[in-house]
Amino acid sequence: MKRLKLEGMRVIFKNFRGEKGTYNSEGDRSFSLVFDNTVVGEEIGHMGWAVKPLRNEEGEIETYHLPVKVNYGGRMPPRIYKVSVSGAGQVLLEERTISMLDYLPIEYVDVILHPYEWEVRGESGVKAYCGTMYVVIEENELDLKWANFSKDDIPFEAEE
C-alpha cells in the first residue's frame, strides 16, 4: 500500500501530548482527520485505511474520520511543522514541543500518511502514521498585528 497525501484537512480528537484516555494508552500520541466529503472518506476506507464514521445525535453517519498515530520512537520520526501565515514562518516541532498543538487552534493541515498493515487473529487493517505534516494555525487580529514586531517598533521609551 502506498502512502497517502491529504490537503486542507480538519483535525479533531487531538492528543499530541499522549495523555491516557478512554481510547488511548499513556504516551500514545494521536489525532484524527475529518473528511468533509463523505464520498472521499468512504473511498479512503475502501482503500483499506481504518476510516471510522462520525455520527450525529440521531446516530446517522454525518461524515468520516481517520485516526492517525504520531510516533517519535520509530526509525523515521514524523516531521511536523507549525505554520503561521502572518509572517512568523514555519517551525519544526519536536517530541518535547509537539504537545503545544493540543492547545492551539488549528485551521487546517496538509499531511502525508504512512500505512502500517497489520494482521491479528484473522483480522487485518491499515493504521495511519504521520509522516510529514504542516499545521496551519488559526490567527486572530492581534496575532496578525504583532506578527512582524521588532523592538524598533516600540512607540515609546522605557523608563530606567
C-alpha positions as CSV (number, residue, x, y, z in Angstrom):
1,M,0.0,0.0,0.0
2,K,1.3,3.5,-0.9
3,R,1.5,6.5,1.4
4,L,-1.5,8.9,1.3
5,K,-1.3,12.7,0.8
6,L,-4.3,14.7,2.2
7,E,-4.5,18.5,2.0
8,G,-6.8,21.1,3.7
9,M,-7.9,18.6,6.4
10,R,-9.6,19.5,9.7
11,V,-8.3,17.9,12.9
12,I,-10.3,16.5,15.8
13,F,-9.6,14.3,18.8
14,K,-6.2,16.0,19.3
15,N,-3.8,14.1,21.7
16,F,-0.4,15.2,20.7
17,R,0.8,15.0,24.3
18,G,-0.1,11.3,24.5
19,E,-2.3,11.6,27.6
20,K,-4.0,8.4,28.7
21,G,-7.8,8.4,28.0
22,T,-10.7,6.1,27.3
23,Y,-9.4,5.2,23.9
24,N,-5.7,5.9,24.4
25,S,-2.8,4.4,26.3
26,E,-0.4,6.7,28.1
27,G,2.3,8.0,25.7
28,D,0.3,7.2,22.5
29,R,0.2,10.5,20.5
30,S,-2.7,10.8,18.0
31,F,-5.3,12.9,16.3
32,S,-8.0,12.3,13.7
33,L,-8.5,13.8,10.2
34,V,-12.1,14.7,9.2
35,F,-13.3,14.1,5.7
36,D,-15.7,16.9,4.8
37,N,-16.8,14.9,1.8
38,T,-18.3,11.6,2.8
39,V,-17.6,10.0,-0.6
40,V,-13.9,10.7,-0.2
41,G,-14.0,9.3,3.3
42,E,-15.7,6.1,2.0
43,E,-13.2,5.8,-0.8
44,I,-10.2,6.1,1.6
45,G,-11.9,3.4,3.7
46,H,-12.3,1.1,0.6
47,M,-8.6,1.5,0.0
48,G,-8.0,-0.2,3.4
49,W,-7.3,2.7,5.7
50,A,-9.0,2.5,9.1
51,V,-11.7,5.2,8.5
52,K,-14.4,5.5,11.1
53,P,-17.8,7.1,11.0
54,L,-18.7,10.3,12.8
55,R,-22.4,10.1,13.8
56,N,-24.8,12.9,14.7
57,E,-27.1,12.9,17.8
58,E,-29.6,10.8,15.9
59,G,-27.0,8.1,15.2
60,E,-26.8,8.8,11.5
61,I,-23.4,8.9,9.8
62,E,-22.5,12.6,9.1
63,T,-19.0,12.0,7.8
64,Y,-15.9,10.0,8.4
65,H,-12.6,10.5,10.2
66,L,-9.2,8.8,10.1
67,P,-7.3,8.2,13.3
68,V,-3.6,9.0,12.9
69,K,-0.7,7.9,15.2
70,V,2.3,10.2,15.9
71,N,5.3,8.0,16.7
72,Y,8.7,9.5,17.7
73,G,10.1,6.1,18.7
74,G,10.3,4.6,15.3
75,R,13.1,4.6,12.7
76,M,11.5,7.6,10.9
77,P,10.1,10.1,13.3
78,P,7.5,12.5,11.9
79,R,8.3,15.9,10.6
80,I,5.6,18.2,11.8
81,Y,5.7,21.9,11.2
82,K,3.7,24.6,12.9
83,V,2.9,27.2,10.2
84,S,1.9,30.9,10.7
85,V,0.6,32.6,7.6
86,S,1.1,36.1,9.1
87,G,4.9,36.0,8.6
88,A,6.2,34.0,11.5
89,G,7.0,31.2,9.1
90,Q,7.3,27.6,9.9
91,V,8.7,25.9,13.0
92,L,9.7,22.2,13.1
93,L,8.1,20.7,16.2
94,E,10.0,18.0,18.2
95,E,8.8,15.4,20.6
96,R,9.2,17.8,23.5
97,T,7.3,20.6,21.8
98,I,4.6,18.8,19.8
99,S,2.1,18.9,22.7
100,M,1.6,22.6,22.0
101,L,-0.7,21.6,19.2
102,D,-3.3,20.3,21.7
103,Y,-3.8,24.0,22.9
104,L,-3.5,25.9,19.6
105,P,-6.5,26.4,17.2
106,I,-5.7,24.5,14.0
107,E,-7.2,26.0,10.9
108,Y,-6.2,23.0,8.7
109,V,-3.4,20.6,7.9
110,D,-1.6,19.1,4.9
111,V,-0.3,15.7,5.7
112,I,1.5,12.6,4.2
113,L,0.5,9.4,6.0
114,H,2.4,6.2,6.0
115,P,0.5,3.0,6.2
116,Y,1.1,0.2,8.6
117,E,-0.6,-3.0,7.6
118,W,-1.4,-5.3,10.5
119,E,-3.0,-8.7,11.0
120,V,-4.0,-10.2,14.3
121,R,-6.2,-13.3,15.0
122,G,-7.6,-13.3,11.5
123,E,-8.4,-9.6,11.4
124,S,-6.4,-7.1,9.4
125,G,-6.3,-3.4,8.6
126,V,-4.2,-0.4,7.9
127,K,-3.2,2.0,10.6
128,A,-2.2,5.6,9.6
129,Y,1.1,7.1,10.9
130,C,2.0,10.7,10.4
131,G,5.0,11.2,8.1
132,T,5.1,14.8,7.2
133,M,2.6,17.4,8.3
134,Y,2.2,21.2,8.0
135,V,-0.2,22.6,10.7
136,V,-1.7,26.0,9.8
137,I,-2.6,27.8,13.0
138,E,-5.7,30.0,13.1
139,E,-4.6,33.5,13.8
140,N,-6.6,36.4,15.2
141,E,-6.3,40.1,14.7
142,L,-3.7,40.5,17.5
143,D,-1.6,37.7,16.1
144,L,-1.6,39.4,12.7
145,K,-0.9,42.8,14.2
146,W,2.2,41.6,16.2
147,A,3.5,39.1,13.6
148,N,6.4,41.2,12.4
149,F,7.1,43.0,15.6
150,S,10.6,44.2,16.4
151,K,11.9,46.3,19.3
152,D,12.4,49.2,16.9
153,D,8.6,49.3,16.5
154,I,8.0,50.3,20.2
155,P,6.4,53.8,20.0
156,F,7.7,54.9,23.5
157,E,10.9,54.9,25.5
158,A,11.1,52.6,28.6
159,E,12.0,54.4,31.8
160,E,15.0,53.3,33.7
